[in-house]
Amino acid sequence: MENIKASSKKIIINYGILLGIVSVLLGVVMYITNAYKDPHWIYSVIGFIVLIGVISYGIKAFKTSNNGYLILMDAIKIGLGIALIGGIIGAIWSFTLTNIIEPDYTQQVLEVQREKMIEQYPDFSQEQIDQSMAIAEKFSTPFVSIALSIIASLFFGFIISLIAGLVMQKKQDLY
């Protein structure tokens, strides 16, 4: 029996681009519906379901092209690759939104956060609110946001691919 392993490169690229496109479409819907400043929790759920679905289908496609065999390391490699490409495409959209389409995006989001903080914590002094907003502003720069979104994509991509790999793994007999 030949021990030929399918290439994962094409699957990673195709499913990574698919994940990125769907993520951008979700971002466009959020922008068009004006939900980008203070998104409803359903957008996070939809984004997470998309991430799970695309990574799982990518791993399954690799397993199918590999004659039904899959080892855990291949599943993790494919999942992380898909998450990285999707995360980079999503980060490009985020950068485009925050610097070209809506240059004052960060200030708009910070203002919404300030209003929510005043609403949720009426006992906070103005100094406490200002300190909290200063910390939030440091983490709201475009490059920090992009880095954090790629790191989050990789983290969840790892968890999803680990679980999907454990469920779908089937080792090839070597005898």
Backbone as numpy.savetxt, mean C-alpha at the origin, in Angstrom:
# Nx Ny Nz CAx CAy CAz Cx Cy Cz
12.42 -36.49 -13.85 11.57 -35.31 -13.85 12.46 -34.07 -13.85
12.14 -33.11 -14.72 12.91 -31.88 -14.78 12.53 -30.98 -13.62
13.52 -30.25 -13.16 13.31 -29.35 -12.03 13.43 -27.91 -12.53
12.52 -27.47 -13.43 12.55 -26.14 -14.00 11.60 -25.26 -13.19
12.10 -24.10 -12.79 11.32 -23.18 -11.98 10.84 -22.01 -12.86
9.60 -21.65 -12.75 9.02 -20.55 -13.52 9.65 -19.23 -13.08
9.71 -18.27 -14.01 10.24 -16.95 -13.71 9.19 -16.11 -12.98
9.61 -15.47 -11.93 8.67 -14.65 -11.16 8.71 -13.19 -11.59
9.69 -12.80 -12.37 9.87 -11.40 -12.75 8.64 -10.82 -13.46
8.14 -11.54 -14.46 7.00 -11.06 -15.24 5.75 -10.95 -14.36
5.55 -11.92 -13.48 4.38 -11.90 -12.59 4.48 -10.73 -11.62
5.66 -10.51 -11.06 5.85 -9.39 -10.13 5.55 -8.06 -10.82
6.09 -7.88 -12.01 5.89 -6.62 -12.73 4.42 -6.43 -13.10
3.81 -7.46 -13.70 2.41 -7.33 -14.13 1.46 -7.06 -12.96
1.58 -7.86 -11.89 0.68 -7.68 -10.76 1.03 -6.42 -9.95
2.30 -6.04 -9.93 2.68 -4.80 -9.27 2.10 -3.58 -9.97
2.15 -3.60 -11.31 1.54 -2.51 -12.08 0.03 -2.51 -11.88
-0.59 -3.69 -11.87 -2.03 -3.78 -11.62 -2.38 -3.18 -10.26
-1.62 -3.54 -9.22 -1.85 -2.98 -7.89 -1.69 -1.47 -7.90
-0.66 -0.98 -8.56 -0.45 0.46 -8.63 -1.58 1.18 -9.34
-2.04 0.63 -10.46 -3.13 1.25 -11.21 -4.41 1.29 -10.39
-4.74 0.18 -9.73 -5.95 0.16 -8.91 -5.82 1.13 -7.73
-4.64 1.23 -7.15 -4.41 2.17 -6.05 -4.58 3.61 -6.52
-4.05 3.91 -7.70 -4.20 5.26 -8.25 -5.67 5.54 -8.55
-6.39 4.57 -9.11 -7.81 4.76 -9.39 -8.59 5.04 -8.10
-8.25 4.32 -7.03 -8.88 4.57 -5.74 -8.55 5.99 -5.26
-7.31 6.40 -5.44 -6.92 7.76 -5.08 -7.64 8.82 -5.89
-7.84 8.56 -7.17 -8.57 9.50 -8.03 -10.03 9.59 -7.58
-10.63 8.46 -7.25 -12.01 8.46 -6.75 -12.08 9.28 -5.46
-11.12 9.10 -4.59 -11.10 9.87 -3.34 -10.97 11.37 -3.63
-10.14 11.71 -4.61 -9.95 13.12 -4.96 -11.21 13.70 -5.57
-11.81 12.97 -6.51 -13.01 13.46 -7.19 -14.17 13.63 -6.22
-14.29 12.72 -5.27 -15.39 12.80 -4.29 -15.03 13.71 -3.10
-13.87 14.33 -3.18 -13.40 15.26 -2.13 -13.22 14.57 -0.78
-12.89 13.28 -0.82 -12.67 12.52 0.42 -11.18 12.42 0.75
-10.33 13.05 -0.03 -8.89 12.91 0.18 -8.39 13.66 1.41
-9.10 14.68 1.84 -8.67 15.43 3.02 -8.95 14.66 4.31
-10.10 14.02 4.34 -10.52 13.27 5.53 -11.25 12.01 5.06
-10.47 11.00 4.61 -11.09 9.82 4.00 -11.90 8.99 5.00
-13.00 8.46 4.51 -13.83 7.55 5.27 -13.07 6.23 5.43
-13.33 5.50 6.47 -12.61 4.25 6.74 -12.79 3.22 5.64
-13.88 3.32 4.87 -14.14 2.33 3.83 -13.05 2.35 2.75
-12.45 3.51 2.52 -11.37 3.59 1.53 -10.16 2.77 1.97
-9.88 2.77 3.25 -8.77 1.95 3.77 -9.09 0.47 3.63
-10.33 0.11 3.92 -10.74 -1.30 3.80 -10.64 -1.74 2.34
-11.14 -0.93 1.42 -11.07 -1.27 0.00 -9.61 -1.41 -0.45
-8.78 -0.47 -0.04 -7.36 -0.53 -0.40 -6.69 -1.79 0.13
-7.04 -2.18 1.34 -6.45 -3.38 1.93 -6.94 -4.64 1.22
-8.22 -4.67 0.88 -8.77 -5.81 0.14 -8.10 -5.93 -1.23
-7.89 -4.81 -1.88 -7.20 -4.82 -3.18 -5.78 -5.37 -3.00
-5.08 -4.92 -1.98 -3.71 -5.39 -1.71 -3.70 -6.90 -1.49
-4.60 -7.38 -0.67 -4.69 -8.83 -0.40 -4.99 -9.58 -1.70
-5.97 -9.10 -2.44 -6.38 -9.79 -3.66 -5.29 -9.85 -4.71
-4.65 -8.72 -4.99 -3.64 -8.69 -6.05 -2.43 -9.53 -5.66
-1.97 -9.42 -4.43 -0.81 -10.22 -4.01 -1.15 -11.71 -4.03
-2.32 -12.06 -3.53 -2.70 -13.48 -3.51 -2.84 -14.04 -4.92
-3.46 -13.29 -5.82 -3.59 -13.76 -7.20 -2.23 -13.83 -7.90
-1.34 -12.91 -7.57 0.01 -12.97 -8.14 0.74 -14.22 -7.70
0.65 -14.55 -6.43 1.29 -15.76 -5.90 0.65 -16.99 -6.53
-0.68 -16.98 -6.66 -1.37 -18.11 -7.28 -0.97 -18.26 -8.75
-0.80 -17.15 -9.45 -0.38 -17.21 -10.86 1.02 -17.81 -10.97
1.90 -17.46 -10.03 3.23 -18.06 -10.04 3.15 -19.56 -9.79
2.34 -19.93 -8.81 2.19 -21.35 -8.49 1.67 -22.12 -9.70
0.69 -21.56 -10.39 0.13 -22.20 -11.57 1.19 -22.36 -12.67
1.98 -21.31 -12.89 3.00 -21.37 -13.94 4.19 -22.25 -13.53
4.25 -22.60 -12.27 5.33 -23.44 -11.75 4.82 -24.88 -11.53
3.89 -25.31 -12.35 3.34 -26.66 -12.29 2.70 -27.01 -10.95
2.14 -26.01 -10.27 1.43 -26.26 -9.02 2.31 -26.28 -7.80
3.60 -25.94 -7.97 4.52 -25.95 -6.82 4.84 -24.54 -6.38
4.98 -24.38 -5.07 5.29 -23.07 -4.49 5.99 -23.28 -3.16
7.12 -22.63 -3.00 7.77 -22.63 -1.68 7.56 -21.26 -1.04
7.65 -21.21 0.25 7.33 -20.00 1.00 8.21 -18.83 0.57
9.48 -19.05 0.35 10.38 -17.96 -0.03 9.97 -17.34 -1.36
9.53 -18.14 -2.30 9.05 -17.59 -3.58 7.80 -16.74 -3.36
6.90 -17.21 -2.51 5.67 -16.45 -2.23 6.01 -15.10 -1.61
6.94 -15.09 -0.67 7.33 -13.83 -0.02 8.01 -12.90 -1.02
8.89 -13.45 -1.85 9.58 -12.63 -2.86 8.57 -12.01 -3.82
7.63 -12.79 -4.29 6.62 -12.29 -5.22 5.73 -11.25 -4.54
5.28 -11.54 -3.33 4.43 -10.59 -2.61 5.12 -9.27 -2.34
6.37 -9.33 -1.92 7.12 -8.10 -1.65 7.38 -7.33 -2.95
7.66 -8.04 -4.03 7.88 -7.38 -5.31 6.64 -6.66 -5.80
5.51 -7.34 -5.71 4.23 -6.74 -6.11 3.94 -5.52 -5.24
4.12 -5.66 -3.92 3.85 -4.56 -2.99 4.78 -3.37 -3.25
6.04 -3.65 -3.58 6.99 -2.57 -3.85 6.61 -1.79 -5.10
6.33 -2.49 -6.18 5.97 -1.81 -7.42 4.66 -1.05 -7.24
3.67 -1.68 -6.63 2.40 -1.00 -6.37 2.58 0.20 -5.45
3.43 0.05 -4.44 3.71 1.15 -3.51 4.41 2.31 -4.18
5.33 2.03 -5.09 6.03 3.10 -5.80 5.06 3.85 -6.72
4.23 3.11 -7.44 3.24 3.77 -8.31 2.27 4.60 -7.48
1.82 4.06 -6.36 0.95 4.82 -5.46 1.64 6.05 -4.91
2.93 5.94 -4.60 3.69 7.08 -4.10 3.85 8.16 -5.16
4.01 7.74 -6.41 4.09 8.72 -7.51 2.78 9.49 -7.61
1.65 8.77 -7.49 0.35 9.44 -7.50 0.24 10.41 -6.33
0.64 9.96 -5.16 0.57 10.81 -3.97 1.41 12.06 -4.14
2.61 11.90 -4.67 3.50 13.04 -4.90 2.87 13.99 -5.92
2.28 13.44 -6.98 1.63 14.26 -8.00 0.45 15.03 -7.41
-0.34 14.36 -6.59 -1.48 15.01 -5.95 -1.03 16.14 -5.04
-0.05 15.86 -4.19 0.33 16.83 -3.16 1.22 17.95 -3.66
1.85 17.79 -4.82 2.76 18.83 -5.29 2.34 19.50 -6.59
1.49 18.85 -7.38 1.11 19.42 -8.66 -0.39 19.74 -8.69
-1.22 18.74 -8.39 -2.67 18.93 -8.48 -3.17 19.82 -7.34
-2.79 19.51 -6.11 -3.21 20.27 -4.93 -1.96 20.66 -4.12
-1.27 21.74 -4.52 -0.03 22.11 -3.81 -0.24 22.43 -2.33
-1.46 22.83 -1.95 -1.72 23.12 -0.54 -2.39 21.96 0.18
-2.27 20.77 -0.36 -2.88 19.56 0.19 -2.49 19.36 1.66
-1.21 19.47 1.96 -0.74 19.23 3.33 -1.41 20.18 4.31
-1.50 21.44 3.95 -2.14 22.41 4.83 -3.62 22.12 5.01
-4.28 21.67 3.95 -5.70 21.33 4.03 -5.92 20.17 5.00
-5.07 19.14 4.88 -5.19 17.97 5.75 -4.88 18.35 7.19
-3.86 19.16 7.40 -3.50 19.58 8.75 -4.62 20.40 9.39
-5.29 21.22 8.59 -6.40 22.01 9.12 -7.57 21.11 9.53
-7.85 20.08 8.73 -8.90 19.11 9.08 -8.52 18.39 10.37
-7.24 18.01 10.50 -6.79 17.34 11.72 -6.90 18.25 12.93
-6.56 19.53 12.76 -6.67 20.49 13.86 -8.13 20.60 14.32
-9.06 20.71 13.38 -10.48 20.82 13.72 -10.97 19.56 14.44
-10.54 18.40 13.96 -10.93 17.15 14.63 -10.37 17.08 16.04
-9.13 17.53 16.21 -8.49 17.48 17.53 -9.23 18.40 18.51
-9.61 19.58 18.06 -10.35 20.50 18.92 -11.70 19.91 19.30
-12.33 19.22 18.33 -13.62 18.58 18.58 -13.50 17.42 19.56
-12.49 16.56 19.35 -12.35 15.35 20.17 -11.77 15.62 21.54
-10.93 16.64 21.65 -10.25 16.94 22.91 -10.50 18.40 23.29
-11.69 18.73 23.72 -12.00 20.14 24.05 -11.20 20.65 25.25
-10.65 19.75 26.05 -9.89 20.17 27.23 -8.44 20.53 26.90
-7.99 20.24 25.69 -6.61 20.56 25.32 -6.43 22.07 25.27
-5.29 22.50 25.78 -4.96 23.93 25.68 -4.47 24.22 24.27
-4.40 25.50 23.94 -3.92 25.90 22.62 -2.47 25.45 22.42
-1.70 25.47 23.50 -0.29 25.04 23.43 -0.20 23.55 23.11
-1.04 22.72 23.73 -1.03 21.29 23.45 -1.44 21.01 22.00
-2.42 21.73 21.52 -2.85 21.56 20.13 -1.73 21.96 19.18
-1.09 23.08 19.47 0.01 23.55 18.61 1.18 22.56 18.60
1.49 21.98 19.75 2.57 20.98 19.82 2.21 19.74 19.00
0.98 19.27 19.14 0.54 18.10 18.38 0.57 18.38 16.88
0.15 19.57 16.50 0.14 19.92 15.08 1.56 20.08 14.54
2.47 20.54 15.36 3.87 20.67 14.92 4.46 19.29 14.64
4.14 18.33 15.48 4.61 16.95 15.26 3.97 16.39 13.99
2.67 16.59 13.83 1.97 16.10 12.64 2.55 16.74 11.38
2.90 18.00 11.45 3.45 18.69 10.28 4.81 18.12 9.87
5.62 17.70 10.85 6.92 17.10 10.54 6.76 15.79 9.76
5.71 15.04 10.09 5.47 13.76 9.41 4.64 13.92 8.15
4.25 15.15 7.82 3.38 15.37 6.66 4.13 15.89 5.44
5.44 15.96 5.50 6.18 16.40 4.33 6.02 15.34 3.24
6.06 15.75 1.98 5.84 14.79 0.90 6.80 13.59 0.94
8.05 13.82 1.20 9.02 12.72 1.16 8.85 11.77 2.33
8.51 12.29 3.50 8.25 11.41 4.65 6.97 10.60 4.39
5.95 11.25 3.84 4.70 10.54 3.53 4.93 9.44 2.51
5.72 9.74 1.48 6.01 8.74 0.45 6.79 7.57 1.04
7.81 7.88 1.83 8.62 6.82 2.44 7.76 5.94 3.36
6.91 6.58 4.16 6.06 5.81 5.07 5.05 4.96 4.30
4.55 5.48 3.17 3.57 4.69 2.41 4.23 3.48 1.75
5.46 3.64 1.27 6.17 2.50 0.68 6.52 1.47 1.76
6.96 1.95 2.92 7.27 1.03 4.02 6.01 0.28 4.46
4.89 0.98 4.56 3.63 0.32 4.94 3.21 -0.70 3.89
3.37 -0.35 2.62 3.04 -1.29 1.54 3.90 -2.55 1.65
5.19 -2.38 1.91 6.09 -3.54 2.05 5.74 -4.36 3.29
5.42 -3.70 4.38 5.08 -4.41 5.61 3.83 -5.27 5.40
2.77 -4.65 4.89 1.54 -5.42 4.67 1.72 -6.44 3.56
2.53 -6.11 2.55 2.84 -7.06 1.49 3.54 -8.29 2.04
4.44 -8.08 3.00 5.13 -9.21 3.63 4.15 -10.09 4.40
3.31 -9.46 5.21 2.35 -10.23 6.01 1.40 -11.02 5.11
0.87 -10.36 4.08 -0.07 -11.02 3.17 0.61 -12.16 2.43
1.82 -11.92 1.91 2.51 -12.97 1.15 2.94 -14.12 2.06
3.25 -13.83 3.31 3.59 -14.88 4.25 2.38 -15.79 4.48
1.24 -15.18 4.74 0.03 -15.98 4.99 -0.38 -16.73 3.72
-0.40 -16.02 2.58 -0.79 -16.67 1.32 0.19 -17.79 0.97
1.49 -17.56 1.21 2.49 -18.58 0.93 2.34 -19.81 1.81
2.01 -19.58 3.08 1.80 -20.71 3.99 0.57 -21.52 3.57
-0.45 -20.83 3.11 -1.68 -21.51 2.69 -1.46 -22.26 1.38
-0.77 -21.64 0.43 -0.66 -22.21 -0.92 0.58 -23.06 -1.18
1.50 -23.09 -0.22 2.76 -23.77 -0.52 2.57 -25.26 -0.81
3.35 -25.70 -1.76 3.39 -27.13 -2.10 4.78 -27.37 -2.66
5.56 -28.12 -1.91 6.94 -28.38 -2.31 7.01 -29.50 -3.33
7.96 -29.35 -4.22 8.17 -30.33 -5.27 8.99 -31.50 -4.70
8.56 -32.72 -4.99 9.33 -33.88 -4.58 10.61 -33.96 -5.41
11.72 -34.21 -4.76 13.02 -34.19 -5.45 13.49 -35.58 -5.86
12.73 -36.60 -5.60 13.17 -37.95 -5.97 12.54 -38.44 -7.22
